[in-house]
Structure formats: structure tokens, C-alpha cells
Amino acid sequence: MPQLIVLGVQDRDTADRALEIGAELDKRELLHLSDAAYAYQDGKGRPRIHQTVNTTGMGAAGGALWGTLIGLIFLNPVLGLAVGAATGAVAGKLTDIGIDDDMIRQIGSELEGGRCAVFLLADVETADRVVEAFKPLDPTVIQTNLSKENEEELVEALRS
């Protein structure tokens, strides 16, 4: 079962680096990343979310494919493509997979001083190597769904 770990980092550049580290660890099969994102506040203090999975784009592509196929059946592939892409984009926009967007926004609204919250939903295979990879970013643990004991171990490992 994937664990959710939310790390606080200094800024958006560090958050981008954290997502790159997560992707690299996933490629090396040290963890299996299901979803990742980060939250920050814009210049007006509103929480913003940077997602790694674009459900709108995926929905539009799938809708365009199905719309074209249906359009071919009814001898109007261009109309089918347009309707399918629009329908797929709307469906993709309304789809929430992985980490709950409301939780991301809520934590993002509590950030101060340009800080970011990095959200990782992953199955961790080798915890010690994953912790070592993230340690240079000097993150703080904001929230996890780990057991209390495992969360305390994570906090200590990132401090030392």
C-alpha cells in the first residue's frame, strides 16, 4: 500500500528538485511513485498546486481518440474528434487520482515565507536510500500516513 509523505522545503526550486529525485528513485526502483505534487502560495497568498500527472491532457487525448472512432462510424470524424476531445478534457479536469487535491490546497494555504509542501504517494522499497537522497534538500516532515513509530524514525533520519 502506498504511503503518503508530505515534506516542507524552502522554495519552488527545491520542490522541483524533490520531484526530480522522486522520479529518479522511481526509475532506479528504490520506490514506486504513484503520484507526486507540490503546493505553494502565489504572490496574492492563494495556494497553487503543481501536479506531475495532467489529467486534463490525458482526458483530452483519450476523448479525441474515442471521438474520432465514433465519428468514423457516423461518417463525421472531425466533429467526433472535437466533441471527444472536449468531453475528455472536461472528464479529465474533474478526475482526481492519487493525492487528494483538497488536502494539497489546505496544506498549501498554511505555508509561509515562500515555502513549499512536496507530496509523495509511493511504495518505498529501500527507506534508507530514499532518505539519503532527500536529505540534502533539508526537508521537514509535515504529514504522513505512516505509523507514529515509523514517522518518528523518518523525522530523525532526515535530521541527522
Secondary structure, DSSP 8 states (H G I E B T S, - for coil): --EEEEEEESSHHHHHHHHHHHHHHHHTTSEEEEEEEEEEE-TTS-EEEEESS-HHHHHHHHHHHHHHHHHHHTT-HHHHHHHHHHHHHHHHHH---SS-HHHHHHHHHT--TT-EEEEEEEEES-HHHHHHHHGGG--EEEEESS-HHHHHHHHHHHH-
